[in-house]
Amino acid sequence: MEFKDLIKKILRYNKDSNITLIDKAYNFSKKKLEGHKRASGKMLIEHQLDVADLTAELKADDETICCALLHGLTSRGVEEKEIENLFGKTILELLKNLELMRQIKNNVTKNNYEQEGLRKVLIAASKDIRVLIVKLCDKLINLREIEYLEEPRIKKISKESLEIYAPLAYRLGIGRIKSEMEDLAFKNLEPEKYKTVKDKIDSRIKNAEQKVYRIKKTIEQRLKDEKIDAEIKGRVKQIYSIYKKMSSKDEYKDAIPYDVIGLRIITEKIEECYNILRIVHSLFRYVPDRLKDYIALPKPNGYQSIHTGIIDEDGSIIEIQIRTKDMDENAEDGIAAHFTYKGIAKNKEFDKKISWIKELVHENNKVDINFFSDVIFAFTPKGKAIELPKGSTPIDFGYMLHTDIGRTCVGAKINNNIAQLNTELENGDVVEIITNKNHNAVKDWLKFVKTNKAREKIKHDIKARTGLSINAMQKKEEVKEEAGYGLIKLENHKDKKIRLAQCCNPLPGDDIEGTLNVLKSALIHKKNCINLKNNNKKCLARWIDPKNYYVEIIVVGKDRVGLFTEILNSASSIGINIKDAKGKTTNQNNIECRFGINIDGLKTLMDIINRIRKVKNVNNVFVNLV
């Protein structure tokens, strides 16, 4: 393959191509790869050309072809800034995503990966569909030259191609890459079975060539009589698909199916497809259960065609496919047929009928480069893929596996490295959750978890253990220093941060005592709190009487008609002005009521709290000094 041949191919479908840019990419890559050879002995730049040539067969745009010529340079030490300065940010991003896909695949396949999950990861990591095109072309070129590698690597690459990349090509509808990749991988993995199937197919083809030629001439004559313009081509089914049919259907029992060779009829309009089907069925007997209308009901990857099977004089079955030129192009090139070089708008009406492509392609046939921007895929050590929103953490991952795994999480390993629980996961991360059966959900997790499932399970677990809603706990904790310095005095201790203990919820009027910790803060308990008994670092504490202090009251209770009004009336009945009153329902039919008041002393505050506590359905009262 020579560079001038690549340019000729590009200009045949894109006369406005930026040849200067492509030439610069080729020469830059050639310079950086000078002296580097592949296992086959070919210069590495020749491989770059082969990949670019295959993308050009798919009528790729200039940026995609440049990406094919430059792929792999970032992993060889070429500075990203240099690439950006020469070729622009878009091409750099394509190359960076190619490198990310390589790293993810290498990381995940060290484990017993889940095939479908890894395909999703690679799609998500690519961000721009053009990256997948270059990746698939690169993999296919590698398979074509794989015999120069050692046997273990041949098996490994072929297995990945068959299980990951060929299905990915199928998902994107790129039939030409999918078929060749499957046959080459099958040949490497099962050489004896491959040879057996191929020999049987070759024998069948020799006997069928005259038969197919006769059928082709019969159909061509009738189409000419009815003035229908169509092209009829013979086609041989791929070896791997024949093998799968032999292996899966009892009716064949390792025998070659009749329809290893068939005909494809290509015309201009959809209505002509159905006219041709009528003609074919009028000329030959057909097999009813072989009739498939994928024009009316396309396959999930967008494939459209009519399939039918006709019975020849000797009883053999010949498969016939009928489709338009646009459908044939889509069957061969898949999504690549919908985002060719800039400035060409193609098949807009056809695009509208293909729902999966509508999700990936804008009206001007420009690919949405962020079609997986909101999700990531991470793996368990055993290879199970977990889909998560972007920004998710090991805690989110644990809860997606099972509530108990999330709840008892005490640590995590990401790609075999110990990580913080608030670490944001990336595509392809392998995550191991470390658990302790005696551990429970922590309120601070709510500051960084991303998934609704994790958030709700954490709240539920805390409520089940403490009897407090998260809002009530937050408001109680907000007392902290302000409440401490305004309401509580520690004996013989200065500059201590003060918090109210959640275990016993001390309020003005309760006898209190503090405990000290290594963080130089004091935790205030009721004196009868069980958690004080075995603590040796106690300190004396007492309430003090504030004057003209503004506080916020938070009340949590079981919802009923009139509860909010009764709470406010009980507080205002002693002549206190209520400010900023708010109420809302929380989970499980509970309500939270909050309001602000100015108090002239501790006695007033105690009186208000006692009045509110007497209101029916009130469960807890908290104080927050603002």
PyMOL commands that set and color helices and strands:
alter all, ss='L'
color gray80, all
select helices_A, chain A and resi 3-13+19-32+44-57+62-70+74-76+80-87+89-108+115-126+129-144+146-148+151-171+175-189+191-225+239-248+270-283+288-290+325-338+348-352+355-358+394-401+403-407+443-447+452-466+470-477+480-487+530-532+563-572+602-613
alter helices_A, ss='H'
color red, helices_A
select strands_A, chain A and resi 231-236+261-267+285-286+292-293+306-311+317-324+375-379+385-389+409-414+417-419+431-435+488-490+497-500+512-516+521-526+538-543+549-558+579-585+590-599+618-625
alter strands_A, ss='S'
color yellow, strands_A
deselect
rebuild
show_as cartoon
